[in-house]
């Protein structure tokens, strides 16, 4: 099974977060036993701010057994399409309208290029991507 990993799970481990870190570490361990762990460009970019050099980030990912898998054109199109539909459905003053395109890039990547998403934000991804299998730490 191929698992896409959300930034929030990795930051729980890196920072480390006392409340979520242990569960995220265990969720990552379980997912790695099931198969490959991957991230998309969005997760890589979000993680980059926490490393002094690209080499350090690449080393962390290699040690964690996580591969960067770029998005395919149909993934990018689906992300943009679903983001636009989401924005059109939400009232102008709604908190939900503050979802950014990056959330949809991650979701579409997981939906079309993996078999599940490991995230703490399961509510959003289950509602925005009905066919996506979502695992939570």
N, C-alpha and C positions, 0 to 999 in steps of 0.2 A: 504494500500500500504506500502510495506517495502522499506525504503530508506537507502542506504549506504551513509555515510558521509565521504568526503575526508578531509584529515588533513588540507588543506589550509583554508577550511571554518571554522574549529574549531580554528585554530590559529588566524584568523581574529578577532574572538570574544575574545579569551584569552589574546592577547597581548596588547591592542586592536589596530587594524589597522584603522586609521582614514578614509582612502579611501575606504576600502572594508568591514570594520566591520559592519556598519549598514545594508548593503545589505545581508551579510552572516547571520547575526542574523535574519533578516526577512525571508530569504530562509529556515533557520533551523526551524523557527516557523511554516511556511507554511507546510513544510514536516512533522513536528510532528503532525499537525492536520490531515494529510492524513493517518497516521499510524505509525508503529514502525520505530525508528531510530537505525541503527546498524553501527558498525565499525568492520573491520577485524584486524588481528594481526599487520599488517604493520602500520595502523593508530595509534593503541595503542602504539606501539614502538616509532613512531615518536613523539607522544605527551609526552611520558615518560620523555624526556629530559627537559621538561618545568615544571616538578613537583619535589619537593624534596623527596617525598616518593610515593610508589605505592598507598597507602591509599588515598593520596590527589587526585591523578588522578582518582581513583575509585569513590571518593566522587563527583568530578566534573561531571563525566559521569552519575552517578546516578541522580544528581540534574538536569542535562540536559535531562534526559530521554533517554540516549543512552546506548545500550547494546553491549558488545563484543560478536561477533558470529564467532567462529573459522572457518577457511577454511576447506572444505571437500577435500578428495583426488582428486576428478575429477577437482575441482577448481584449485588446485595446479598444476596438470598436464596441464590444459588448459593455465594457466599463463606462464609456462615454454615453452610450445609449441609456443604460440603466440609471446613471447619475442624473441625466436630463429628465427622465421619467419620474424619478424620485423628487426632484426639485419642483416639477410641475404639479405633483400631487399634494404638496405641503403648503399650508397657509403661509402667507408672507412673514408673519411674526412667530412662527413655530420654531421651537428649539431644534426640531429635527432637520430643518432646512440647513443647519450648520454642518451637515455632513459634507466632507470635502471629496473631491474626485479621487484622492489617494485611497480612501476607504473602498471605493468601487473598483479601482485598479487591483487592489489586493483581493477583493472578493471575486472578481471576474477571473483573475489568474488562478485562484484556488479552484473555482468552479470548472474551468475549461482545461486546466493543465495539471491538476492533481486529483486526488480522490477524497481529501478532507482538509479542513482548515483547523489548526490548533490556535485558539484565541480565547482571551478573557471576555471579549465583546460578542458573546454568542447571540444575545438577543437581537442586535442589529443585523448580523450576518444571516441569521435564520429568517428574519422578516424580509430583508432585501434580496436574498438569494435562496429562494424556497427549495431549489434542488441541490443545494450545497450541503454536504455532510459536515457538521461543525462539531469539533471535539473541544472540550474545555479542560484546563488543568485542574 
